[in-house]
Amino acid sequence: MEQTPAFPTAYEYALAHRCPTCRAEPGSPCDAPKKNASLARMDAIRERVGEEPFEHDPLWRMHSTRQSAGSRHRSRDIGNAPWPEDRVPGRRYDTLDNVGKSPRK
Ligand SMILES: [Zn+2]
């Protein structure tokens, strides 16, 4: 396991993008009642059979369009970053701070 990941999680990437489907602002969760309802149904079923509800990946509560925007961005950052052996430990190589701002000059 890496101590300090060079890249944020896929969830953080998706969250940094505006949702193309529900127009959720960067940083705000998706307005996805159907997704949330189906997760709630899964929880209810688990509860009925006496199982602990499990932690849902927050990515599942996002529209797939936003997930793909995030993962495209993540792959691009990984493609632009130095090879893992050339990276400085503890340094992040993502460009999430640039989302929504004008492209690099
Ligand atoms: Zn959405």
Residues whose N, C-alpha, C, O or C-beta is under 5 A from the ligand:
A	BS01	ZN	C19 T21 C22 A24 C30 D31 H63
